[in-house]
Amino acid sequence: MKQLIEFLSQNRIAYLENEPMALHTTFKIGGAARLMVLPQSAEEIAKTVKACREYGVRYMAIGNGSNLLVADEGIDACVILLGKGFDDVRLLDDTTIYAEAGAPLIKVCRFALEHSLTGLEFAYGIPGSCGGGAFMNAGAYGGELKDVLYRCDHIDENGEPGFLEGAAMALSYRHSAYYENGCIVTGLYLKLQKGNAEAIRAKMTELMNRRKDKQPLEFPSAGSTFKRPEGHFAGALIEGCGLKGATVGGAQVSEKHAGFVINRGGATCGDVLALCGRVSETVKRETGVTLEMEIRVTK
Ligand SMILES: Cc1cc2nc3c(=O)[nH]c(=O)nc-3n(C[C@H](O)[C@H](O)[C@H](O)COP(=O)(O)OP(=O)(O)OC[C@H]3O[C@@H](n4cnc5c(N)ncnc54)[C@H](O)[C@@H]3O)c2cc1C
């Protein structure tokens, strides 16, 4: 770790030591990351990955931390945070947007609206970055990134640039090839269609209002706790088992939407995991359905 830090200093790559992850996750939970790198370019990501390999330091990419539950003891690794400074969004042609992985999905939706491009309205309100969105194949209200994302640029495990396109991205429900390949997504190519700005704006407003109406946005969370089990909705199953409002420490099954575990104040990772365990055991026992976590537990 010491050599890696020296390398970053020499190469003027921004980093923080012992940075509390609670400041970088929408759950506001998690101990410190031993090292957090804040790259401003794909080249800096590549250099960091190569140096991590050389010095034997584990690394992981994060975006906005909106799908993460970080361990209370923190992350003894190099966290590469793709965010501010690596968030450029531009038009490649009339209907194609290129977004750096650190760009918030919401920023890209607004950019699409400015250029009267339709197809991304579903993502307005998903609080993730483009990189996290591609990794998760984020989706909502009948749309998913898979519908518009045709290529991702990345830095591979050897620190070399590369890309995946089309079927090779293996985009499916809350899954992509990036779950398995260890690459860091650096840029997204999105194919949209010319549309009517007022219609696009109206759709975005409608979907945002639906979120505000249904989701417990007033509390920290990481969105839907569990994936949608085939043929069911996790929230409905959890509510049907009488678990709305169930609490462990500071973690609670939201009273507004049972599909969300919220941090109602002072929740630890341990609280959330204990509550999720109780919820999935109860749902399995009462309904026979197995719930799978959508939230990524990280240490
Ligand atoms: C209130 C709320 C509402 C939500 N609503 C939705 C919704 O409607 N639909 C939906 O799909 N999700 C939703 N989410 C979950 C979350 O916003 C998405 O999963 C989002 O895509 C995660 O992006 P992120 O940048 O925050 O990723 P992070 O949480 O930072 O990371 C998630 C995973 O992606 C990996 N990752 C992140 N960036 C990269 C990268 N550049 N390269 C490689 N791997 C990377 C991380 O290692 C981690 O495993 C919601 C969350 C909240 C808090």
The ligand as a MOL file (V3000), in Angstrom:
LIG
                    3D

  0  0  0     0  0            999 V3000
M  V30 BEGIN CTAB
M  V30 COUNTS 53 58 0 0 0
M  V30 BEGIN ATOM
M  V30 1 C -33.3680 5.7640 -3.9910 0
M  V30 2 C -32.7870 4.7880 -4.9710 0
M  V30 3 C -33.5030 4.4090 -6.0910 0
M  V30 4 C -32.9610 3.5000 -7.0030 0
M  V30 5 N -33.6860 3.1690 -8.1000 0
M  V30 6 C -33.1810 2.3070 -8.9910 0
M  V30 7 C -33.9150 1.9330 -10.1620 0
M  V30 8 O -35.0140 2.4050 -10.4040 0
M  V30 9 N -33.3530 1.0520 -11.0140 0
M  V30 10 C -32.1140 0.5130 -10.8080 0
M  V30 11 O -31.6350 -0.2890 -11.6260 0
M  V30 12 N -31.3900 0.8350 -9.7110 0
M  V30 13 C -31.8950 1.7190 -8.8110 0
M  V30 14 N -31.1590 2.0580 -7.7020 0
M  V30 15 C -29.8590 1.4020 -7.4690 0
M  V30 16 C -28.6420 2.1130 -8.0960 0
M  V30 17 O -28.8830 3.5020 -8.2660 0
M  V30 18 C -28.2570 1.4980 -9.4190 0
M  V30 19 O -27.9390 0.1270 -9.2910 0
M  V30 20 C -27.0640 2.2140 -10.0780 0
M  V30 21 O -26.8810 1.7080 -11.3680 0
M  V30 22 C -25.7570 2.0210 -9.2850 0
M  V30 23 O -24.8030 2.9500 -9.7930 0
M  V30 24 P -23.6510 3.5250 -8.8620 0
M  V30 25 O -22.8140 4.4210 -9.6890 0
M  V30 26 O -24.2280 4.1400 -7.6400 0
M  V30 27 O -22.8810 2.1970 -8.5220 0
M  V30 28 P -22.1930 1.7950 -7.1380 0
M  V30 29 O -23.2450 1.6200 -6.1030 0
M  V30 30 O -21.0870 2.7200 -6.8460 0
M  V30 31 O -21.6130 0.3530 -7.5160 0
M  V30 32 C -22.4980 -0.7130 -7.8110 0
M  V30 33 C -21.6770 -1.8690 -8.4010 0
M  V30 34 O -21.1580 -1.4440 -9.6420 0
M  V30 35 C -19.7360 -1.5650 -9.6700 0
M  V30 36 N -19.2360 -0.4140 -10.4210 0
M  V30 37 C -19.5250 0.8970 -10.2240 0
M  V30 38 N -18.9120 1.6520 -11.1360 0
M  V30 39 C -18.2180 0.8050 -11.9270 0
M  V30 40 C -17.3770 0.9890 -13.0640 0
M  V30 41 N -17.1310 2.2060 -13.5760 0
M  V30 42 N -16.8360 -0.1140 -13.6300 0
M  V30 43 C -17.0440 -1.3510 -13.1430 0
M  V30 44 N -17.8460 -1.5830 -12.0670 0
M  V30 45 C -18.4140 -0.5130 -11.4810 0
M  V30 46 C -19.3190 -1.5140 -8.2090 0
M  V30 47 O -18.0820 -2.1960 -8.0020 0
M  V30 48 C -20.4850 -2.2310 -7.5450 0
M  V30 49 O -20.3080 -3.6380 -7.5910 0
M  V30 50 C -31.6710 2.9650 -6.7780 0
M  V30 51 C -30.9380 3.3580 -5.6520 0
M  V30 52 C -31.4790 4.2650 -4.7540 0
M  V30 53 C -30.6650 4.6920 -3.5700 0
M  V30 END ATOM
M  V30 BEGIN BOND
M  V30 1 1 1 2
M  V30 2 1 2 3
M  V30 3 2 2 52
M  V30 4 2 3 4
M  V30 5 1 4 5
M  V30 6 1 4 50
M  V30 7 2 5 6
M  V30 8 1 6 7
M  V30 9 1 6 13
M  V30 10 2 7 8
M  V30 11 1 7 9
M  V30 12 1 9 10
M  V30 13 2 10 11
M  V30 14 1 10 12
M  V30 15 2 12 13
M  V30 16 1 13 14
M  V30 17 1 14 15
M  V30 18 1 14 50
M  V30 19 1 15 16
M  V30 20 1 16 17
M  V30 21 1 16 18
M  V30 22 1 18 19
M  V30 23 1 18 20
M  V30 24 1 20 21
M  V30 25 1 20 22
M  V30 26 1 22 23
M  V30 27 1 23 24
M  V30 28 2 24 25
M  V30 29 1 24 26
M  V30 30 1 24 27
M  V30 31 1 27 28
M  V30 32 2 28 29
M  V30 33 1 28 30
M  V30 34 1 28 31
M  V30 35 1 31 32
M  V30 36 1 32 33
M  V30 37 1 33 34
M  V30 38 1 33 48
M  V30 39 1 34 35
M  V30 40 1 35 36
M  V30 41 1 35 46
M  V30 42 1 36 37
M  V30 43 1 36 45
M  V30 44 2 37 38
M  V30 45 1 38 39
M  V30 46 1 39 40
M  V30 47 2 39 45
M  V30 48 1 40 41
M  V30 49 2 40 42
M  V30 50 1 42 43
M  V30 51 2 43 44
M  V30 52 1 44 45
M  V30 53 1 46 47
M  V30 54 1 46 48
M  V30 55 1 48 49
M  V30 56 2 50 51
M  V30 57 1 51 52
M  V30 58 1 52 53
M  V30 END BOND
M  V30 END CTAB
M  END
